[in-house]
């Protein structure tokens, strides 16, 4: 039976290839482990999407949502 994580961490991102790895590693390295990480990418134009896709393959607690257009906000 799958249980719902106690904490949901939501990170919005846009063109963040230079620091998104460090951001995700920071969440993973916390001592509290009952979490899920949801990253919402606002139609990045750099390699952010590829980096996020690699992370979702490595860790099932990481999920991504890729927007089809930039919201500008």
C-alpha positions as CSV (number, residue, x, y, z in Angstrom):
1,X,0.0,0.0,0.0
2,X,1.4,3.4,-1.1
3,X,1.3,6.1,1.6
4,X,1.0,9.8,0.9
5,X,4.2,11.7,1.9
6,X,3.8,14.0,4.9
7,X,5.5,16.9,3.1
8,X,5.2,18.1,-0.5
9,X,7.9,20.4,-1.7
10,X,7.1,22.4,-4.8
11,X,9.8,24.1,-6.8
12,X,9.0,26.4,-9.7
13,X,11.8,26.7,-12.2
14,X,12.8,28.4,-15.4
15,X,16.2,28.1,-17.2
16,X,17.8,26.8,-14.0
17,X,20.4,24.4,-15.5
18,X,23.2,26.0,-13.5
19,X,21.7,25.4,-10.1
20,X,18.8,22.9,-10.3
21,X,21.1,19.9,-9.4
22,X,22.2,21.6,-6.2
23,X,18.6,22.5,-5.4
24,X,17.4,18.9,-5.7
25,X,20.4,17.6,-3.8
26,X,19.6,20.0,-1.0
27,X,16.1,18.4,-0.6
28,X,17.5,14.9,-0.9
29,X,20.1,15.5,1.8
30,X,17.7,16.7,4.5
31,X,17.4,14.5,7.5
32,X,13.6,14.4,7.2
33,X,12.8,11.8,4.6
34,X,8.9,11.6,4.3
35,X,8.6,14.0,1.4
36,X,7.8,14.2,-2.3
37,X,9.4,16.8,-4.6
38,X,7.3,18.3,-7.4
39,X,9.2,20.6,-9.8
40,X,7.2,22.8,-12.2
41,X,9.2,23.9,-15.2
42,X,7.9,27.1,-16.9
43,X,9.0,26.1,-20.4
44,X,12.8,26.4,-19.9
45,X,14.9,27.1,-23.0
46,X,18.1,25.6,-21.6
47,X,18.9,22.0,-20.4
48,X,16.7,22.2,-17.3
49,X,14.2,19.8,-18.7
50,X,16.8,17.1,-19.6
51,X,18.3,17.5,-16.1
52,X,14.9,17.1,-14.5
53,X,14.1,14.0,-16.6
54,X,17.3,12.4,-15.4
55,X,16.4,13.1,-11.7
56,X,13.0,11.6,-12.1
57,X,14.6,8.4,-13.4
58,X,16.9,8.3,-10.3
59,X,14.4,9.0,-7.6
60,X,10.7,8.1,-7.5
61,X,10.0,10.8,-4.9
62,X,10.7,13.4,-7.6
63,X,8.0,14.4,-10.0
64,X,8.0,17.0,-12.7
65,X,5.4,19.1,-14.5
66,X,6.5,20.7,-17.8
67,X,4.4,23.7,-19.0
68,X,3.9,24.0,-22.8
69,X,4.3,27.8,-22.8
70,X,6.1,30.2,-20.6
71,X,3.7,31.9,-18.1
72,X,5.9,35.0,-17.8
73,X,5.4,35.0,-14.1
